[in-house]
Amino acid sequence: MKVNTQSVNFTADGKLIDFIQRRMDKLDMFYDKIIQSDVYLKVENTSDKANKIFEARVSVPGDSFVVKKQCKSFEEGTDVAIASLERQIKKRKEKLRAHN
């Protein structure tokens, strides 16, 4: 799956982008009809330690899922957001199965 990664207010290094790509690729195991995914990485200028925002939009036929997580690191935000996306995708798949 192609993941479009955009970093706002900073430059993301290759290791972080590869990490996000590997994690997002795991979503293909749950639902193989994913059209595209967009990831936005943002750093807020606050004194709070949890100033990293990970936002992902996953497009599937007829719908799209959006997850936004704020954590201390982008890796932590990625893991939490992917877990949330997995739940949403599984729920949608169950609904489609029940409907057919």
N, C-alpha and C positions, 0 to 999 in steps of 0.2 A: 504494500500500500504506500502511496506517495503521501508524505507528510510535509505540508508547507509550514515552515517554522519562521516566525518573525520575532525579533527581539527589539523591544522598545526601550530607549534611553541607555542602551549598552550593547556591546558586541558579544554574542554567545560564541564560546569556543567549540571546536569540532567534537570534543568528547561529550559535551552536554547534548549537542544535536544528535549524535550517534546513540546516546542513551535514550533520548526521547523516541527516536525512530525504532529502536529495538522494543521498547515498551508498547508503542502504538501498534507494531506489527503483531503483537500477541492478541489484539482485538480481532484479527482475522480468524483466529481459532473459534471464536464465538459466533461470528456472523460474517459470511464471505461476500456479502453484497455491499460492502462499504465503498462508496463512490470516492470520497476524498476526506482528508482531515486537515484542519488548520490549527496551528498552535501559536499562541501569543504569549511571550514571556515579558513581564514588566517588572521594573524595580521602582518601588515607591520611595520618595524622599521623606521618610519618617524615622523617628528615633526607635520605633518598635523593631525588635529583632526579626519578626515575621513580616518582612517587607517585600518578599518575592511573590509575585502573582503568576500562576500558571493557568491559562485559559485555553480550552480545547473545544473545537467544533467538529463533530463527526457527521458527515452527510451520508444517509442511506436512502434508498428509493422511497419517496413519499414523506420523509421526515428528516430531522437533524437533531442531534443531541449536543447540548452545550454544558460544559462543566467549568467552574471557576473556583480555584483553590488558592488560598494565601497561606504560605508556610515560611519556615526559616531558610529552606534551600529549594532550588528548583527540582532536585532529585526527589525530595520528600513530596513536594507538590505534584510531581508527575505520578508517583506511586499512588497517592490518594485519589487523584483525578481518574487514573486508569481503572482503579477498583470501582469507582462510581460509574464510569462509562460501561464497565462489564455488566454491572447490575442492570443498568438501563437497557442495554442491548439484549440481555437474556430475557428481561421482562417483555420487550417488544416481540422477540422471537416466540415466546410463549403465547402472546396474544394472537400473533399471526397463525400459529398452529391451531389454537382453539377456534379461530374464525374459519379456517378451511375445513 
